[in-house]
Each structure stands twice: as C-alpha cells, then as structure tokens.
Amino acid sequence: MPQENRERVLRAATSSFLARGYASSVDDIARRAGVAKQTVYHHFPNKDELFKEVARDLSQRVLIELAAPGTDLRQGLQRFALAYRQRSLGAQGISAFRTLVPEVPRFRAVARAMYASSAGEMVRRLAEKLERAMDAGELRRDDPRFAAEMLLSMLAGLDRLKKLFGVNGEGESEAHRTARIVDCFLRAYQK
C-alpha cells in the first residue's frame, strides 16, 4: 500500500504541476491522489522534493529507451530519439516546459537539482552510449558529452519553440523527421 500511495501522489502531483505550475498546493495534490496530506509528506518531505521527483520521473521514461538491448546504433538512437521527441514535444512535455522554466529564477537550487536528475542524467546516459559506440568504432572519436548535448538539441531545439508558439509543422511525420535528425547526427560523427 505505501508504494501504491506514493505512485498515486506522483501521478496527482504531475497532473497538478502541469496544470498549475509550482503554485499547486499540497492540499490539491493530496485530494487528487485520494490520500491525506500527511501521506504526501510521508513520501516527500516538502513540495520542492515532490516537484523534483515529478521532473525526474518524466525524464526516466525516455531513458528506458537508451537501455533497450539488441539493436544497432542507428535503430537504438532512432527509438530513443522518437521517445524523447514524443515526451518533450508532446502536450505533456510542452506543458512541463512551460511550468518548469518560469520557476527557475525563484528556485535556483531546486532547478539545478532538477536539471541534474532529469536533463543532466539524460545527457550523461546518452554520452555513455555514444562513448561506447566511439570505442567500438561505430562513431568517430570526439567528446561524447558534447555529442549527446548536440543530439538532444537537434531533437528538440527549434521544434520546441514552434510548439510553444503554436506554429504547426510542415506536415512531415514525426517518425520521418526523427529519422532525418538521427541520420544527420550520425553523418556528423561518422568515421
């Protein structure tokens, strides 16, 4: 039951934070989760920790794709890239971006910790995958962290701005655009 309650609190907090930002109240989160306010505090000592955990949880779902075995580099990167784009450019991802960014100036320490456990962790894990590919001779030797940051920038960058400003795409399917981005990245790092 405690684990089930924790998951209910996380789902409710995600929904609340995406709808209202950090201004969401713990009372509202508890109500949405169907638990007592004390149950929220039992699992998360304060709202900052709950907010960080929501951000970390949203990014962890994408990281699973990096760990999937049994595919070549291109297929693995495409699977990860598609999951990343769906998560970060989908309605929930854009809502999360709109929610998190305005809070950064008010909560600098929390923001740094959230970055480390979400986007920072994604860069770290992607860099490890790219470094293994470099070691195996699948990619030319370069700074794997920079390569990871470059790929993530290519995957979200301008497309995120388009979504934020309500600019529609050119009719290209998500899978096709993602494949083009990955192929462009791989050409930049080919041996």
N, C-alpha and C positions, 0 to 999 in steps of 0.2 A: 504493500500500500504506500509506503513512503516514496518509493521510486515513481509510482503511478502519479502521486500528488505532485512530485517535482516536475514531471513531464507536463501535467495539466497546467501548472503555474507557468512553465516556459511557453507553452502554446498560447496561453492567455496574455502573457507579457508581450510576446511577439506581436500578436494581434493589436494589443493596446498601444504599444510603442509605434507600430507602423501607422496606426490611425491618428494618434495624438502627440507623438514625439515623446521627449523626456518628461513633458508635463503630465503624462499619465500618472494616475495615483495608484498607490499600492492597494488602496481600498477597491478601486475599479478592477485591478488585476485579480485580486482575491475573489471578487464577485464573479468575474468572467470564468475563473477556474473552478468555482463552486467549492472553495475552501475558505477557512478562516484566515484573517490577516496574519495571525500568529504562524500559520502553516507556511505562508510566503517567507516570513522572516526565519523560520526554522531551516529552510533550504538556502536562503540567500540573506546574508546579514544586513544588507541595505539595498536601496534601489540602484545605486551605482553598480554593484556586483551583478544584480539581475540584468541591468542594461548591457553590461559587458558580456554576460553569458548568452544573451539573445544574439548579439553580434557574432560571437564565436560560433554559436550553433548554426547560424545562417551560412557561414563560410565552410563549416565542416562538411556539409552535404556535397559541396563541389569537390573537396579534397579527396573524397572517396574515389572519384574517377581517376585520380592520379595513381592510385594504388592498384587498380584493376590489372591483373596479370594477363599474359597470353596474347598480346597484340604487338605489332611492330610500332616503331616510334611514331610514324605519321598517324596511324589509326588511334593510338593512345592519346596523342596530342589533340586530335580532332574530337575524340569522345570527351576529353577534359574541357576543351575549348567550347564545345556546344553546351555542356552543362554549366560552365562558367557564364557564358552569354545568356543562357536562359535564366539563370539565377540573378545575375547582376542587371540585366536589361529588361527582365520581365516586370510585371506590375509590382510585385513584392520587392524586387531589388531596387527599382526606382523609388518606391516609397521609402525603403530603408535609407537610401542615399539622401533623400530629402529630409528625413528625420534626423540622421546622424550628423550631417555636416553643420547645420546651424548650432548644434550643441558643443562643437569643438572649442570655441573661444571661452565658453563658461566652464568647461570641464577638461582642461588640458591634460591632467594626469590620467583621467579616465580615458580620454581619447587616445593617448599614447598606448595605454594598456590594451584598449580595444583593437587598435591597429596591430599591435604585436600578436594578439591572439586570433586575428581574422586575416586581413590582407597580408600582414607581415608573415604569418605562418604559411599562407598560400605561396608567397614569393619563395620562402625557404624551401618548401617541399618541391615546388616546381624546379627550382635551381638544382636541387639534389637529383631530380630525374634527368635534367638536361646535362648535368655533370657526368652522370653515368653514361649517357649517350655520347658525350665527348670522349670519355675514357674508352668506350667501345669502338670509337672511330666512326660513329654514325653522324656526328656533327664535328665541325672544325673546332679546335681548341680556342676558347675565349672565356671571358668572365661569366660563369653560369648565372650568377645573381643578376647581372645586367641583362643577360639574355632573357631570364624569367620576367624581369620588370618590363622589358621591351614587348614580349609576347602578351602579357596582361594588358599593357597599354594599347596594343593593336586591337585586342579583342573588345575593349570597352570604350576607350577614348571618345572619339567624335560621335560614335553611335549613342553613347550615354547622353551627351549633350543634345543630340537630336530628340531623344526620348523626353528629356527634361523640358525641352521647349515645344514638344508636341509636333515635331517635324516628322512626317511619315517617310519611311524608306522608299527606295526606288522599285519596289516590287520583287526584289531578289529574295529567294527563300533563305531562311535562317541557316539551314544546313549548307547551302551553296556558298553563302557569304563567309561562314565559319571556315569552310574548306579552303576558300581563297586566301583567307588571312593566315591559316596554318601553312599553306603552301608557300606563301610569300616569306613567312618567317623561316621556314626550312631552306628556302633558296638563299637567304641571307647568311645562314650558318652551315651551308653545305661544305663538304671538304673539297 
